[in-house]
Amino acid sequence: MNSINRRSVLAGLGAAGTGLLAACGSDASNSLSLLSSSGSQVARAEKKRSGTGRVRSLNVTAAPATLDLGGGVLAKSWAFSGQLPGKEIRVSVGDTVTAELSNQLPRATTTSIHWHGISLPGGMDGVPPVTQAPVRAGSSFTYRFITNTPGTYFFHPHVGLQVDRGMYAPLIVEDPREPLSYDDEWVVVLDDWLDGVTGTPDDVFAELSHHMPGMDTTGMDTNRTGSKGATLSPSPSPSASSGDGTSTKFRLTGTASPLLGSDAGDVKYPYHLVNGRVPTDPAVYTGKSGRRVRLRIINAGADTAYRVALGGHRMTITHTDGFPVENQEVDALLIAMGERYDVLVTLGDGVFPLIALAEGKDIAGMALVRTGSGRAPDPTVRPAELDGLLMTAAQLRASDDARLEAKDPDLIHRVQLTGSMGAYDWAINGKQFDMADPTANQLLVQEGQRVQLDFLNATRMWHPMHLHGHTYQLGDGGPRKDTTIVLPRSKVSVVFDADNPGQWMLHCHNAYHSEAGMMVLLAYGA
């Protein structure tokens, strides 16, 4: 799925109609035809989505923007409707969203919107060229779908590395019968940022995918180990190099993490943002002491997992990726790219830092919670809660109403995560995804099956694996999710019911791994 192939394929698809692929891939095992967008199975599944009949119509414009990140930092980037994060969409479960995407990007750049975590018809999933033709510059496309599951979601492009620019926004689906009791909500969006400051995502990918001298690139068992103590320059020199002529302007080394392994991330980001603001000029939530607030935390970053804590407070985890879990009180949580967590916090009196520590990178984003008088903490503050009781999704349990019925799988797919930092050949089952032949090496399922995916990480780096169009359950009774961390040299098994016919992407939500080829099509047979 290299950028040259991606761009040439997308350019050639401009006249293609919206719809699902119906051809078989080149692999001999792909002997069954795939569903078409107009197939009876797809139409039947859509009729099962119950709706309120209310329609929420909106317009989303993708265009260049100069974004004020605070503290005098201006970034020339691309954004949705000129703001960062983009304007929040908030609807009730069962409402229909009708969103017209207008593409005003420069240089004939195509784009799309992927509604991350939402179960919707495949033709609305926003993945060119699999589920729709790319939206050409100067044109528009209207997405229409029913939001039939409450929760915390977000939306972003699914073209190239656009997810590492400013084009993302929260999508909150409220439950009119909300069982939680709280006084207020605060949506918290985390992001790692460099676009328009030190370079572009395309610059980053060009450097990362360049062979790294002195590193083993012989196969899936290779990766960099890194050294302790990551170093980061806020404004890396354009001529930075490793001493052997290899550019290191964007490549970060030494990101060992006790939570993620020897390689927590690879990109130097000068800033880590909370709700679009740098720590020296942070976003502020103003509330009242004693009030119970629901934080909806979204990691919209491209290469960074965050350890999140609110100084002077404990948090109660209630949801992950939109689905309820058995409540757990913690000091901190770890959130990977694409994941979302909902937590409840009872506010104390004063001014408190909400810290998003870039795991393994020794740099953080910060926002403030203010309920009374007092000075703002220093932007470099590291509250003790960051080193307190921390939980990840692997330690959570689904609530009774979210847990899948226990039964044996009808089908097990082995999903081996392969590649190396040296060769930058990230792949699934040893095959890099190719936009020119998206159905090659597909994972085939049939409607009605209970499917088990066994993620086997053969690399020395962690990967947040995201499945479109479905939610899966971790292990036996674990949380329902659409994105989960797979640690180095480990196995994670998930199960889901094949109840949403179509063609769906399964990929690493590290934007640079996905762009390099760590992606595969999960395809329903006709």
N, C-alpha and C positions, 0 to 999 in steps of 0.2 A: 504494500500500500504506500509506496514511496510517493513523494509529492509530485514528481513529474507525471507518473501514471495517473494519479488522482486528478490533476488539473486537466490533462488531456481528455480523460474520460468524461469529466463533468462538462467540459466545453462541448464535447460531441453529443451530449444528451439534452441540449437545450430545447430541442424540438420534440423530445419524448413526452409521452403522456404520463400522468400520474398513475401509479399502480404498482402491484407486486410482481416480482419476477416469476415467470412461469416456466423457464427453461431449466434443464438440468445442468449441473456443473460438469467439469471435464473429468472429475474423478470417477473411476469405474464403479465405485460403490454407490454413486448417486443414480440409482436406476429408476427411481420414482419421480414423476413430474410433481412440480410444486404448485401450490394454490395460486390462482389468479386473484386480482383485487375484486373482481366481480363474482367470485365463486359463492355458491350457496352457503358454504360453511361460514364464510366471513359475514355474510348478511345475517345468518341465523344467530351468530354470536353477538352481533351488534343489537339485535332486537331484544336480547336478554338484559341489556343495560337499562336499568330503570331510571327515569329522569323526572324532574319536577315540572318540566315544560318551560321554565324560565330560561331566557337566553341572555348571556352577558356578551355584548359585542364590544370589541376594542380594536385599536390599530397599534401595531408595533412597527416602528421604522428603524431599520439598521442603516447607520450612516456614520461618517467620520465625526469625531467630537473632540474638543479640548476639555479634558476632565480635570476639575480642581480636586486634588486629593488632600488638600489641607496643608498647612505649614509652608505655603509658598510653592508647593509641588504641583506643576501642571503637566499633564500627560496627553500627548496627541495619540488618540486611539480610535477605535470604533465602539459604538455603544448603541443600546436600544433607546430610542427617543431622547438621546442626548444626556442621559444621566446614569450615575453609577451608585449602587446597583440600579438596574432598570426599574421602572414603576411596578410595584407589587400588584399582582392580580389576586383578589380575594373573592371567593364565591362560596356558595353552600353546596353540600354534596347533592348530586343529581342535577345541578344546573348544567346547561350547555354553554360551552365557551365557543365563541366565533371570533377568531383572531385573524385579522388581515395583516400579513407581513409585507411591508413595502421595502424593497431593497434599493437603497441609495448609496451603496458602497462604491468606491472608485475602481478604475482600471478593469471594468467588466468582471468584477469579483462576484461569484455566485454565493448564495448562503441558504440557510434553512432554519427552522426551529425544531428542536427535539424537546418534548415535554417529559422531562426526566422523572421517572417513577410512576407516571400515569399509565394505567391500563386503558388503551384506546384502540380504535381501528388502525390497522397497519398503515393505511394510506395517509394517516395523520401523524405518523411517528417522526417524520422530518429527517430521513436518512437518505440523501441522494447517493447513488442512483438506485438504491434498493427499494425504497417505498415511495419515492416521488422524484420527479425531475428537479434539478437544482433551480432555485429561484434566481433568475438572471438579474443583473444590475439594471435598474430602471423598470422592473416589473414587480408583480406582487403575487401572493398566493394566500388563500384563505384556509385556515385550519378550523375544523369543527369537530367537537367531541363532547361527550358527557363525562363530567367528573364524578364517577360513581364510587369513589373511596375517599373518605376524609383523610386529611394529613398535611404534612409539610413537604412541598415539592419545589422545583424550580425549573426554568427553561433556559436553553442555550443553543447555539448552532451545532450542527453536526457535519461541518465541512472543514477540512484541513485542521489548522490550529486556532481557529477563531475562538474557541472556548478559552484561550489564554489572552484574549483581549477583554473589552468591557461589555460584551454582549451576553448578559445574563440578568435574570430577575426572579424574585420569589413568586411562587404560585401556592396560595394557601387555600385549602378546601376545608371549610368549616362544617362541623357536625351540629345541626340544630338540636340534637339530643345529647350534646356534649356531657359525658359523665364526670369530667374533671371539674373541680371547683377552684377558681382563681379570679383575681381582680383585674388583671391587665395582661397584655401580650407585648412582647418585643421580638421582632424578627431580626436575627443576627446573621449576616452574610460575611463569610471569611474568604479572603483571596490573596494569592501571591502575585506580586505586580512588578513588571518591568517594561511593558509595552509603552513606547513613546518616552521612556526615561533613559534606559541604557541600550535599547535595541528593540527588535520585534520578535515574536515567536518564531517566525521563519528564520531569523538569524540564529536563534538558539538551536533549532533543529539542524540547521546546516553544520553548526559546530559539533553538536552531540553525535551526529551520524558520521562525522569524519573519523577515520580510524585513529585510535589512541595508541601511540607507540609505547612499547614496553608492557602492554597488557595482553593477556592471553585471550585470543579470539577464536579458539578452536571449537567452540560448541556451546551447548546449553549449560554445561557445568562451569562456565567461566563467567566471571563478573569481577568488578573491582571490589576490593575489600575496604579500602579507605583507611585513613589514620585517625586517631582520636583528635577531637578539637577542630571542628569546621571553622574556616576563616571566610569572612565575607566583606568585601569592599562595597560601600554604598554606591560608589560610582566607578566601576572597574574601567581601567584604561582600555581604549580600543586596540592597543597594541599588546595587551597582556598575552603572555605565552607561558608554556610549561618549561621553557629553556631549551627545547629541541625543535622549536619552530611551530609547535602545535598551539593553536589559539586556546586560551583558557578564560576568555572574557566572560563567558556564561557558564562554564562548567564548574560545579562545586564539588570539592572533594572533602573527605573526612567527616562523613555524616553518620557515624555510628550511633545507634539508638538501642537502649535496652528493650524497647517495645517493638521495634521494627527490624532490627538486625544491623548488619555492618554497613548498609547502604540505604539511608532513609530518603534520599533525594539527590538530584544531580544538577539542579539549576540554581544559579545565583540570582536571587531576587533582592533588589535594593529595598523593597518595601513589602510589608505584609499588612493588609488592610482589614479593618472591621467596618462594615457598612460604608466602604469607599473612602475611608479616612486613614491617614497615617497616625502613628502613636503620639507624635508631637502636637497634633491638633485633632484630638479624637472625637468620634461621635459620642453623644451623651444621651443616656436615658434618664429622665427626671421622674421620680416617683415619690411615694410616701413610705416611711418606715412602717413595718408591720404588714404591708400589703404583699399578697402572694402573686407572683408574676410568672407567666409561662414564657420561657425563652424558646424560640424556634430557631435552631442553629443549623446553618447550611454551609457546607464547604464547597465553594465554587472554584477552588484553586485548580491548578494544572499539575503540580509536582510536589505538593506539600500536604502532609498530614499535620493536624494541629492538636496539641494538648491544651484543653480549654478549662479554665477555672475562674471563679469569681472570688476575689480576695475577701476574706472574712465571712464567707458563706459556704454552706453545703448545698448541693443540688440533688434533686430527686429525678432520676431518669424515668420518663413515662412512655416515650415512643422512640422508635428508630425507623427511619425511612417511611414514616407515615403510619406505622402499625403499632398498637399498644403492646407494652411489655409489662411483666410483673415489676412493680416499682422498686427501684434501688436507689438508696441514698449514697452519694459519692462526694468526694472532694473535687475530682477532675474527670474528664472523659477524653478519649482519643477519637478524632473524627477524620476519616480519610476523604479524599476527593470524591465528590458525588454522594457522600453520606449525609444524612440529616438526623439530628437528635432533638427531641423536645424534652425540656427539663422544667421543674417547678422550683422556685426560689422564694423564700420569705425574706424580704428586704430588711436589713439593719439600718441604723441611723448614721449617716455620714456620706463620704465619697469613696467609692470602691472601684478598683480596676478589674475589668473583664479582660483577661489575658488569653490570647491565642498564640501559644508558643509553637513555632515551627519545629516540629519534632526532628531532632538531630542536626538542626541548622543554627542553633544558638542566636536566634533573632525572633522577634515576636510582633504581633499586632496587638493593639489595645483600644478598648472603648471604656467609657466611664458610666457608672451607675451613681446618680446623685440623689440622695433623699434628705440631705441637710447641709449645714454649713461645713466648710473645711476646704483645705487646699487639695488640688488634684495631685495624685501621686506622680512620681517621676516616670517618664515613658519606659525606663529600663527596669521598672519594678518587677519582681518575680515573687508573687505571694506564695506562702508555704503550702497552700492547697495544691499547687502544681505537683508537689512531691508527696501528696497524701494518698488516700484511697482512690484508685483510678480503675475504671472498668471499660472494657471494650465490648462490642456486640457479642463476641464469643462467650462472654460470661453471663449474658442475659437470657431470660426465658420469655417466650411469647405468652401473652395473657390468654386466658381460656377462650375468649371469643375470637382471637386471632390465630390460634393454633390449628394447623392442618390436621385433618383426620388421619390417624395412624394406619398405614397400610404399606404393603411391600411395593417397591417400584416395578413398573412394567418394563422400564428401559433404563439402562445406566450408560451414560456417556463419560468417557475418560477425557478430561480437558487438561492436557499437560501444558504448563506455561514454560516456554523455552526462550533462550536468547542470552545475550551478554551485553554488558556496558561497552566492552571493547569494540566489538563488531557492530553494535547497535542493531542487532538482528532479532528484535523482540517478535515472538510469534506464538501461535497456539498449535500444539501437536507438531511442532517443527515446521509449520507452514505459515509464511507471512501472508496476511490478507491482501488480496489484489483487487482493487476497484474495477479493473478491466474484466475480471472473472469472479464476481462476488459469490457465486454459488459453488465455487470449487471448495472442496474439503469441508462442506457443510456438516452440521449436526442435524440429522433428520429425526423428527418426531411425528406422532400422529395425534389428532385431537382425541381427548379423553384419557390419554395415558398419564400415569404418575411417573414423572421423569426424575432421575437422580443424576446430578452433575458432580463428578469427582474432580475437584481442582487439585492438581498435583504440581506444585511449584518446584521445578527443577533448576531454578536460578538462585542466585545469591541476593536477590532483591525482592522486596514485597510488592504485591500488585493488588489494587482495589478492583475487583471484578464486578462489572455491571451488566445486568440482563435487561433488555428492553421488553416492554409489553407484559411483564409478569412480575410477581414477587415470589421468592423462594423462601424456604425455611431452613435455617441453619441446623444441621444435625437432627437429633431427636428432641423436638420440643423447643428448640432455640427460637430466636426472634424471626419474624417475617421481614425480609429485606429485599432490595433490588441491587444493592452494592455491598460487597463484603471484602475485608482484608484477608489476603492469603499470604502468610508469612513465608520467608525463604525456607526452602527444603522442607515444606510441610504439605499436608493434605487437608482440604476442607470439603466436606460433602454437603450438598444442599439438595432439597427436593421441591418440586413444584408440580402443579396440575396443568397439563397442556389444554387450557380452556380459552385461549385467545388466538384463533387460527390466523396465520400470516407468516411473514418472514421477519425475523428479529435479530438484532445485533447482540452479540455477547463479546465484551471487550474490556480491556484494562482501562480504568478511568484516569490513569496518568496520561495526559494528552500526548506526550511525546512517545510513549510506548505504543499507544493506539495508532498514532500516525506512522510509526515504523512498521506496524503490521500485527500487533497483538490483538487480533479481532477475528471473529468467525461468525458465520451466519447460522442461526438456529432456525431451521426451516420446517414448516408443516408440509407433509405430503398431501397430495390431492386425493 
